Structure formats: structure tokens, C-alpha cells
């Protein structure tokens, strides 16, 4: 049985070369157990039919039962492009939200918050139409925050969401 002053316990905490530690006879990276567990819990989500970001991050991340998306555009999985038509981009963006949350193991019912970025705030009626289509139960809709401003490329919309699964 190990005690607080047991030299084997002390040796288990001493760093070895390269930031590694000896723990129960095994060399492990110089992180405590809590840090190793938290790192292992986070899962990057990519969706084959949607393009990967040009930057080094996934379309979504799942940590435990929570799913966080990055910016989701109106990219069309069928045409492999972003259409010029604003209504079509908005429709695609909401369809992409559904695809991504499901790829991460959730459903649209798990979505708690949506952040909506619009190139033109006058497009809110088009957004509201797709919003009601994706979240038809008015007693169980996520919150939404809409911000207007310039977007990259020819995007008229980008969405981000947070979902919590059971």
C-alpha cells in the first residue's frame, strides 16, 4: 500500500526527459490525469459531403454531450458550390446545420442556441421561414441572435449552433 511519503509515489510525480512522467511503471505525457481525460473527450466532426474549412479547424466539435459548430455557410452539397441566390443559400445553411448536428450524434431538437450572421438584415424573413421549417414547435425552439455585417466570399448567411444531447 502506498502512503503519502512513499518514495514510489514521489517517483511517479517526477518528470522524466521530454516532459514525460513515470506513472505505475508507464511513461506518460507530462499531463495530469484530468488533462488527459479532457483532451480525449473532445471529438472533431467533419462531414464528407460538406467542404472542410480552409483553416485548421473542424466543422463542429463534440465535448461530452455538447456540440459546438463553426461557421456554417449556404454551401450546396449537390452542386458543390455556394449558389448566388440568397434564398437558396439560406435554405442550404439550415439544411447543413441539420446534417452537421446529426453527424455529431445529435438532432435538431438538441440545438439550444443559434448565432445567425447575415450580409443583409433585410433577409430576416427568409431566415425566419427556414427557422420555422427546421424548428416547427414554437414551444420548443432554440434561442437565436442575428447579427448583420459583411461576410466572406459571396455568402449571404453563416450560422453557428450549440447543441446539448441527452
N, C-alpha and C positions, 0 to 999 in steps of 0.2 A: 504494500500500500504506500502510495506517495504522500508525503506531507509537504507543507509549505516550504520547509527548509531542506527538502530532499535535493541533493546535487543533480539528480536526473531531471528534475523539474526545471532547475536553473539552466541546465544544458539545453533543454528543449526550447528555451526562450532566447538563447544566444544566437546572433546572426552568424551564418557561415559566409564564405566568399560569394560574391554576386548577389547579395541581398536575400539569400535563401536561409531558411531555418531548419533545424533538425526537430522533428516532432514525431514522437512514437516510432523512432527508427527510420522515418522517411524524410527526405528533403522536400520542402515545400517552398513556394514563392514567399517572400517576406511580407505576407499579408496576414492579418489575424483571421480567425475562422469567420467572423461576422462579415468581413470584407469579401472573403472568397465566396460566401453564400450569396451575398448581394450581387456580385458580379455574375454569378451563374444564373441568377433568376431573370436577368434581362434578356429578352429574345428579340432580335431584329426580324422584321417582317418585310418580305419582298413579294410582289405579286407578278407572276410570269407575264401576264398579258398587259401589264402597265409598265411604262419605262422606268428604269432606275433613275434616281436623281444624278445630275452631273457632279454633285458634291458627294463627299464620302459619308452619307447617312442613309438609313432605310426609309421606306415609305411610312412605316409605323414601327413602334416598339411596344412590346408587351412586358410588363413588370408585375409579376404576381397575377392578380385578377384585373389589372388596369391596362388599358390600351391607349397609347398616345399616337396620333398621326402627325406626319409632317404636312407640308402644304400639298393639297390635292387639287389638280387642275381639271379642266374640261377635256382632257385628252380622250380621244375615241379609241377604244381597244380594237374596234373593227377596222377603221381606216389607218390606224397607227399614226394619227396626226391630231392636231388641235384645230377644230373647224373654225371658220370665220364667223359663222352665225352665233350670236350671243345666246339665244335660247337653247341651241344645241349644246354649246359649251356648258351652260348651267345644268342642263339635263344630264350630261355626261359626268359632271363633277359629283352630282348626288349619286349617280349610279356607281361611280368609283369609290365613294365613301362606303357604300354597302359592300362592294367587293372587298375592300381592304379590311373592314371590321370583321367580315366573315372569314377572311384568310387568317386573321389573328385569333380566331376561335370565338368570336363574339357574334352578336346580332345587332340590328339597328335599335332594338329595344334596350340594349345595354348602353347606348350613347347618352351621355349626360350633358355634354356641352359641345357646341359647335361655334367656331370662330369663322366668320364669313368676310372675306376681303373682296370688294367689288371695285372694278375700274370706274364704274359709273353708278352712283347710288340710285339713279333713276331705274335701275334694273331690279329693284327690290320686288316689284310684283311678279316678275319671272322667277325669282328666288322663292318667294312665298308659295307659288304654285307647286314647285318641286318639293318644297318643305312639307307641305300638306300631303303630297303624294307619298313621300318617304315616311312621314310621321303622322298617319291619319287620325290617331286617337288624341283629340285635343286635351284630354285629361292626363295624358302621359307623353308629353313632348319634352325634349331636352331644351335647355336654355340656349340662346343664340346671341352673339354680339356681332354686329355688322360694322365694318369699317370701310370707308371709301378712300381711294387713292390709286396712284399708278401701280401697275403690275407688270411683270416681265413679259417679254415676247408679245404675242397678240392675245394674252389671257384677258378675259373679262371677269373671271372669278377664280378664287382659290379658297379652299375650305380646310379647316383643321378640326379634329374632334378629339374628345376624351371619352372613353367608354369604360365602364366597370362591369365585369362579368360576375355571375353568381358562383 
